[in-house]
Every structure is written in structure tokens, then in C-alpha cells.
Amino acid sequence: MRNKKLTYILIPVVILLWGYIFYKIFWGARNTNEYVNYRQIKADTLTIKPEEFEYDLLVNYTDPFLKNRTVKRDAIKKQNEQTNQSRRVNTRRRRTQATRWPNIKYGGIITNESSEKITILVEIDNSKCLMNIGEERKGVIIMHYYPDSIIVKYKEEEKTILK
């Protein structure tokens, strides 16, 4: 009997609560006049003026990496002056010829299961080649291989070619 009384009390409370929630969702928001007309806002009110800050750095602390090492500023200045003078003396530049590399593409590796010999697929100037380590084709020598790249040598210069 007691449970029936509690049920008769709680059912109207739940109905009133859900009615209030639906009222707020559907009709409660319509009565407010808080709409903003963005065309009426002037551009002057929207500009944000940056604040000016001045920072003073305090650099009179010791270097944490050179705690036990003393460095004299005069010695550093003298060393810089000496290097600047040596740079001024050697103003003649050495011209190095830029090596024009052929177009090289790395295709991958082929492993012979019986002899465990590795053959590398390389495309040099649009001609496909099967090469081994140390082999030379069109002046290109394969020095070393990796699954994703190879190291090649051309006219005493080494270069890494990615897959």
C-alpha cells in the first residue's frame, strides 16, 4: 500500500518536471530579445590595441653549462679578432665545380635465397639496371644499401638516394 502512495506522488512530479524542461527548450528561448545585430557594431569597438611591453633581460648569471670553467671575455674578444683577421687575409675563394649527377632512382633489392646474393634495382638516366655492391655503371658506384635507401658514389662524391 505504501508503494502505491509513493507512485501516485512521484508520477505528477515527473510529469511537471518534464513539462518544465520542454517549456524551457521550445518556448523559453523565444521570449528573450538578446539578438545582436552585427552590422550595427562599429569597427572601432572591435579593434584590439596591443599593449606595449618592454623587457629588460638580466644576463648577469653564470652559465649552467660552464659552471666549473672560467671564460674571460678579453680572451674571447682577442680570439674573435684573430679569426676575423685571418678571414680578411684569405679573401680569394676556391671555385669548386658542381658535379652534375645523373638522375638516379632506387627501386629496391632482390635477395637470392639459395646463394643469399643481393641485387639492387637502380634506374640511372631512365635506364634500369640490376647492380651489386661495388659495381659501376655510367660512373655510378653503389657503396652500401639499406631497405629504404642506397649510398652511391659518382666522381669522388657520395650521395644517399632514398626509395
C-alpha positions in Angstrom: 0.0 0.0 0.0 2.8 2.3 0.8 4.4 1.9 -2.6 1.2 2.9 -4.4 1.1 6.2 -2.5 4.6 6.9 -3.4 3.9 6.1 -7.1 0.9 8.4 -7.1 3.0 11.2 -5.7 6.0 10.7 -8.0 4.1 10.4 -11.3 2.8 14.0 -11.2 6.2 15.3 -10.0 7.9 13.6 -13.0 5.2 15.0 -15.4 5.7 18.5 -14.1 9.5 18.3 -14.3 9.4 17.1 -17.9 6.8 19.7 -18.8 9.1 22.4 -17.4 12.1 21.1 -19.4 10.0 21.1 -22.6 8.7 24.6 -21.9 12.3 25.9 -21.5 13.5 24.2 -24.6 10.7 25.2 -27.0 9.2 28.4 -25.7 11.5 29.7 -23.1 14.3 30.8 -25.5 11.8 32.6 -27.9 10.9 35.3 -25.4 14.4 36.7 -24.9 15.4 39.7 -27.1 19.1 39.1 -26.9 19.7 39.1 -30.6 22.8 41.0 -31.7 22.8 42.9 -35.0 26.4 42.6 -36.0 26.1 45.2 -38.7 25.5 47.9 -36.1 28.7 47.2 -34.3 31.4 49.7 -35.3 34.8 48.6 -36.4 36.4 50.8 -33.7 34.9 48.8 -30.9 36.3 45.6 -32.3 39.9 46.6 -32.7 42.3 45.3 -30.0 45.1 47.6 -29.2 48.3 45.7 -28.5 49.9 46.6 -25.2 53.4 47.8 -25.4 55.8 45.9 -23.2 59.5 46.5 -22.5 61.6 43.6 -21.4 64.9 44.0 -19.7 67.0 40.9 -19.7 69.1 40.1 -16.7 72.1 38.3 -18.0 74.4 38.6 -15.1 74.0 34.9 -14.1 76.5 32.2 -14.5 76.3 29.8 -17.5 74.9 26.5 -16.2 76.9 24.5 -18.7 80.2 26.2 -17.9 80.0 26.1 -14.1 83.5 24.9 -13.4 85.1 26.5 -16.4 86.1 30.2 -16.3 85.9 32.1 -19.6 87.5 35.5 -19.8 85.8 38.0 -22.1 89.1 39.6 -23.2 90.4 36.2 -24.4 87.2 35.6 -26.4 87.5 39.1 -28.0 91.1 38.5 -28.9 90.3 35.1 -30.4 87.5 36.7 -32.5 89.7 39.4 -33.7 92.4 36.9 -34.8 89.8 34.8 -36.7 88.5 38.0 -38.3 92.0 39.0 -39.4 92.7 35.5 -40.8 89.4 35.7 -42.7 90.3 39.0 -44.2 93.7 37.8 -45.4 92.2 34.8 -47.3 89.7 36.6 -49.5 90.4 34.5 -52.6 87.7 31.9 -53.0 88.3 28.5 -54.3 86.0 27.6 -57.1 84.6 24.1 -56.9 82.9 22.6 -59.8 79.5 21.4 -59.0 79.2 17.8 -60.1 76.2 17.2 -62.3 74.7 14.0 -61.0 72.8 11.7 -63.3 69.1 11.1 -62.5 69.3 8.1 -60.1 66.3 6.3 -58.6 66.4 3.4 -56.1 63.9 0.7 -56.9 64.6 -1.9 -54.1 66.6 -5.0 -53.5 66.3 -8.6 -54.7 67.7 -11.4 -52.5 68.6 -14.7 -53.9 67.5 -17.2 -51.3 69.9 -20.0 -52.3 73.1 -18.0 -52.5 72.0 -15.0 -50.4 73.3 -12.7 -53.1 71.7 -9.3 -53.1 70.9 -7.5 -56.3 69.9 -3.8 -56.2 67.4 -2.3 -58.7 68.6 1.1 -59.8 67.4 3.4 -62.6 70.2 5.7 -63.9 69.1 8.3 -66.5 65.9 6.4 -67.3 67.7 3.1 -67.9 67.0 0.3 -65.4 70.0 -1.6 -64.1 70.5 -4.6 -61.8 73.6 -3.9 -59.8 75.6 -5.4 -56.9 77.6 -3.6 -54.2 80.8 -2.1 -55.7 79.6 -2.4 -59.3 79.9 0.6 -61.6 77.5 1.7 -64.3 77.7 5.1 -66.1 80.2 6.2 -63.5 77.9 5.4 -60.6 79.2 3.0 -57.9 76.9 1.5 -55.2 78.8 1.8 -51.9 76.1 0.4 -49.5 72.4 -0.4 -49.4 69.6 -0.2 -46.9 66.0 -1.2 -47.2 64.9 2.4 -47.8 68.0 3.9 -49.4 71.4 3.4 -51.0 74.7 5.2 -50.9 76.2 5.8 -54.3 79.5 7.4 -55.4 79.8 9.5 -58.5 83.1 11.3 -59.4 84.5 11.1 -55.9 81.3 12.4 -54.3 78.9 10.3 -52.2 75.2 10.7 -52.0 72.3 8.9 -50.4 69.4 8.1 -52.7 66.0 7.4 -51.0 63.4 4.9 -52.3 
